[in-house]
C-alpha cells in the first residue's frame, strides 16, 4: 500500500499471560486517537525473549476503508490479491537474499521525496524501521534557497555535478576531489546530511543494544538521494562505515538463478523494494 496510507510504529510492551496480541493492542490504544476497530492491524515481533522484561513489536496499521478500497482496485482489474505487504519486510527479504549480507547487521536508508526511512536488518532479522525527516525535497530546497534559484534548477545542478567526485591517492587511500561547482553544493548540502547522521547514530545505539554489541557493518543508501553522485561518499566520510548502493556487483540478482551470470544494466535504487516484494514466499521472513 502507499506509504501515505500506512502507519508503521514500534511498540514496547510488558509480557502478559493474555499473550502478545492483547498486550500490543492495549499499548496501541493509548497512542491512537479513536477506535482501533477502524483499522486493519498487523505486527511483527522484533524482540520476544523469555529473559527480557520488555518485548518489542513493529506494528503496521491502515484505515480499514483504505485497505478495502485498495483491494477493490485489484479486484476490478481482474486480479485476486493474496496479501498486502509493506516496505520494511520487503527490504528485510532482499537483504536476507544477498549472500554477502546474510550474517551482517545492515542499515538501509531509503530516501524518498518528502521523508526517509531507516531500516535495520541483523542476520536476516528485522530489528527496526523508523521514519525520519530527511528527504530529497528538504536538501534541494535548501540548495535552491542558498543559490537563489528555483527548485528545478537545483535538481538539475545536483544531477549534473553531484556532491563529491572520488579518486584514489598514490597511497591507495580515498581522497575527496571536489570541483568548483560541487564544492559549493557540498558546503550547502552537508548540514542536511549531518541531520541524517544524527538520526543514524541514535539508531546505531539501539542496534548495538539489540545485537549485544555487534556493530552495523554496512550501510545501503537507496532511493532519491541514493541516485546523486557522491552521496554515498559524503555519508561514508561522516559515518566511517561502508556506504554503498545495491547494484549488480553486490549480488543483487543472486536470488534469481535464472538471470545469474547475465549482464544487467540500469539498476536503480527504486528496484530494491519492488524486488523485496517479489521475493515474498521465496525468502523466509525471519
N, C-alpha and C positions, 0 to 999 in steps of 0.2 A: 504494500500500500504506500501511497505518497507519504513522505516524512511529515508533511504538514497535518496529516490526519491521525498520526500515531504519537503516543507519548511513551517514552522508554525511561524508566527510572529505577535506581537501586533502592531496595527496601531492606533495612536491617530489622530483625525481629528476634524475640526471645523464643526459645523452644517451648512448645505446649503439647500436652497429651492429646489435644484435638487435631494435631497434625499441622504440616507446613501451610497448606492452603488456607485454613482458618486463621492462622497467625498472620499471614501475609495480608489477607483481606481486612483484618482488624486494623493493621497498621496503615493500609492504603486508605481506609475510610477516614482516618484522621488527617490525611493530606489532600483529599479531593473534595471539592465542594459539590453538593448534590448527591444523588443516589447512584451507587455503583451498578444498579440494575440497568442504567442507561448505557453501560459499557460492555464490550467484549474484552475479557481479560485473560491473559496467559502469563506464565512466568517460567523462569529457568533458575534453578538453584546454583548459585556461584560458590557458596560456602555452606557445607552441611556436614560437619564432622562431629561425631559423638562427644569429643573432648572440648568442643567450643561452646562457650556460654551463649554466644550470639550467632545466628545464622544470617546469610545474606542472599538475596534473590534479585534477579533482574526482571522487572515486571514490564510487560508490554500491554498497552491498553488503547482502545479506539472506541469512539462513539458507535453504538450498535447500528444506528441508522446509516452511518458512513460505511460500515462493513457490508451491510445488506445492499446498499446502492452499488458498491464496488463489485460485489459478486454478481449482481444483476447485469452489469455491463458485459461480463464474460458470458453469462448465460444467453444474453440476447445476441451475442456473436456466435452462438452455437458451440461454445466451449463448456466443459464441465470441470470447474475448479475442484481440486483435491485438498488444497491447503492455502493459507495465507502465510507469507514469510516476511521477515524483517531484516534490515541491513546487518546488525551485529552477528546474527547466526550465519549469514552468507559470508561475511568476512572470516568468521571462525572456520568455516568449512574450507575456504580457499587456502588460508594459512596452514591448516592441517594437512592439505593435499600437497603442499610444496615440500619436497624431501629435505631441503636444506634448512627448513624452519621447524620441522616436526618436534624436535626436542628443545626448542628455544623458547624464551619469553620475548614476544614480539609486540611492539606498539604500532598500530595502524592509525595514521592521521588522514581522515577522509575529509578533504576540504570541499565546500560547496559554495554556491553563490552568496548566500546570506548567513550561513553558520557552518560549523565544522563539528566533527565527531572524533573522539579519541577512543579506540578500542584496544584492549589488551588481551592477547591470547597467549597462554602459557602451557607448553607441552600439550597442545591441541585442546586446551580447556579455556573457555571464555571466562575471563576474570571480571571485566568491567567494560561498559560502554557509557560515555559521557558526552553530552552536547556542550560545546564551548562557543564563546562569542569571538570567533576569528573566522574571517571569510575573504573571498576574492573581492567582494564589493567593498569591504572595510579597507583593505590595503590599497585598491585602485582609487577609491575616493580620497584617501589621504594624499596619494600621489598627484591626483588632479588638482586638489586644493593648493598643495605646495607649489606646483608649477603654473597655477592659474590657467589650466587647460580644461577642456571638457572631458567627461568620463571616457568616451570612445577613443579619444586621442591618447589618454593614459593607458588604455588597454592595448592599443597598437604599439605604443612606445615600449611597454614591458615585454610584449610579444617579440618584438624585433631585437631588443637589446638584452633582455634577461636581467638577472641580478648579479651574477658572478660568472666569469669565464675561468675555468680551472686549467692548470698546466702543472707538470712535474718539474721541480727544480733539479739541478745537477746532482743533488744529494738523494734524490728519489722521494723527497717529501712533498706534500701538497702545498702549493702556494696559490694565493688568490690574485689573479691577473684581472684588474678592473679597468675598462676603458673609460674615456671621458664621460660618456653618457651613462654607462652603467654605474659609475661611482656616485653620480647624483641620485639615481634610482635606489641604489644600495643604501645610501645615508637616509633617504626618506622612508624607505620600507622597513629598515632594520628595527625601529621601535615597535612596529606592529608584530614582527616576529618575536621580539623579546616578550611580548604579552603571551604569545603562543607557548614560548618556552616556560614561562611561569606556570601555566596550566599543566604542561607536561611534567614539570618537576614535582608538582603536587601528586600527580598520578604515579610517578615513579616511587614515591614514598609508600603509597598504598600498595603498589605491586610488590615491593620488597617485603612488606609485612605479610602479604598473602602467600608468597613463594618461599618464605623463610630465608630471605636474603638473596635469593637468586636474582641477578640484575636483568634488566631489559638489554638484550644483546643486539637487537636490530630494530630499526625504525623504517616504516614504509610511508612515504609522503605521496598521497594519492589525490585525485580529484582536480578541481580547477587550478589551485596553486601548484599542484604537482606537475602541471604542464610547463610552468615557467622555467626557462633555462637558468640554472644556478640556484634554484630554490632549495634543492636538497643539499648543496654545498654550504649555503648560508646557514641552514639549520644544523648541519653537522658541526660547523665551527662553533656553534653556541652550545650544543649538547655533548659533544665529544663521544657520540655513539654513531655507529654506521647508519647513514640515512640513504635510502635508495628507492627508486621507483620499482614496481613489479614489472619486469619485462621478460622476454623470452629466455634470456640467459639466467634468470632466477628460477628456471623450471616452472614457469607459469603454466605451460601446457603439459607438464609431466603427468598430470592426472588424466590426460586424454591420449591413451596409447595410439589411437588411430591416426593422430597427426604428429606423433613423436618423431623427431628427426627431420620434419619438413620445415622449410623456411616460412616463418610467419612475420609479416611486416605490419607496421602501423598499429601496434598495440598501444592503446590509450588507457589512462587511469580509470576512466568510466567503465571499462570492461570488468573491473575487479568484482564489484557487487553482482553484476549480471552473471559472471562465471560462478560465483558462490551460490547464487540461486539455482543455477543449472546443476550443481553438484548435490542437490538435495536427493537423498536416497542412495547416492554413490559414495559419499564420505560420511562417516559417523559423526553425529552431533554430540561431541564429547561434553 
